[in-house]
Amino acid sequence: MDTARIKEAAATGSKYPMSRMAVTGFLLSSIALATAIGAGTGTRFGYWDFRQGFKILNWAAYIGVAGTALSLGGAIFARPGRKRRGFLFATFGIALGALSFGVPGNWYRIAKTVPLIHDVTTDTENPPRFVSILPLRRDAPNSAEYGGPEIAAKQHAAYPDLRTLETGISPAMAYDHAHATARGMGWRIVDGNPVEGRIEATATTRWFGFKDDIVIRILPTSNDGCRLDLRSVSRVGKSDVGTNANRIRAFLKKFNESIA
């Protein structure tokens, strides 16, 4: 197409009216995504507590649904070949709106499939205990004391793969690898005690800034090897939406890779 035809096409396109539905959908979806991001950011920096953050996130999802629906309608009316502009607005509106309600929707879906627990450990009979982190949890709604057989039963039903790791390396070597693995995962090391074989750390989630505490316990075995146990506990919330179990799995995977 030569320059004259390009100018003619642009001039013709500019005469077509902009689809109000497409623009409105895009604006609503943009507001929804900004609200969703703000819900977590505000919680992370202490402007409101996580309950208020979840309420804001719910409103963002509702706005996102409306924005996506309007953007979808705008895309239909402003699609190429129709005498309306705004197809690009509508396309972005669909994507932004889907993000704003898709992420919390996925959380809700996962929450329905995992147990209502926030304390997960590889040893439910004798779970590792926190020592140095206890002062940091003084005002936390969730206790650092293990919930007992009821919690253990729920965990075993949902996460049967989580169990003590038996390894043939020495406790000292396991400690070094565990410490390096924890740091590599971005956890803040609160205390490390190689004599007792204990590492305590805190992990902070990226979006809402939830703080979960982890304790790693390394004990020697009779064959000059050792056994490693891990426990991850959320400070707030009845359910962790599977976060603590996933964190333990990720740690064990990286630890095994480091000693292979």
Stockholm file with secondary structure:
# STOCKHOLM 1.0

chainA/1-260         MDTARIKEAAATGSKYPMSRMAVTGFLLSSIALATAIGAGTGTRFGYWDFRQGFKILNWAAYIGVAGTALSLGGAIFARPGRKRRGFLFATFGIALGALSFGVPGNWYRIAKTVPLIHDVTTDTENPPRFVSILPLRRDAPNSAEYGGPEIAAKQHAAYPDLRTLETGISPAMAYDHAHATARGMGWRIVDGNPVEGRIEATATTRWFGFKDDIVIRILPTSNDGCRLDLRSVSRVGKSDVGTNANRIRAFLKKFNESIA
#=GR chainA/1-260 SS CCHHHHHHHHHHHHHSCBCHHHHHHHHHHHHHHHHHHHHHHHHHTTSSCHHHHHHHHHHHHHHHHHHHHHHHHHHHHTSTTSSCBCHHHHHHHHHHHHHHHHHHHHHHHHHTTSCSCCEEESCSSSCCCCSTTGGGGTTCSSCSSCCCHHHHHHHHHHCTTCCCEEESSCHHHHHHHHHHHHHHTTCEEEEEETTTTEEEEEEECSSSCCEEEEEEEEEECTTSCEEEEEEEEESSCSCCTTHHHHHHHHHHHHHHHHHC
#=GC SS_cons         CCHHHHHHHHHHHHHSCBCHHHHHHHHHHHHHHHHHHHHHHHHHTTSSCHHHHHHHHHHHHHHHHHHHHHHHHHHHHTSTTSSCBCHHHHHHHHHHHHHHHHHHHHHHHHHTTSCSCCEEESCSSSCCCCSTTGGGGTTCSSCSSCCCHHHHHHHHHHCTTCCCEEESSCHHHHHHHHHHHHHHTTCEEEEEETTTTEEEEEEECSSSCCEEEEEEEEEECTTSCEEEEEEEEESSCSCCTTHHHHHHHHHHHHHHHHHC
//
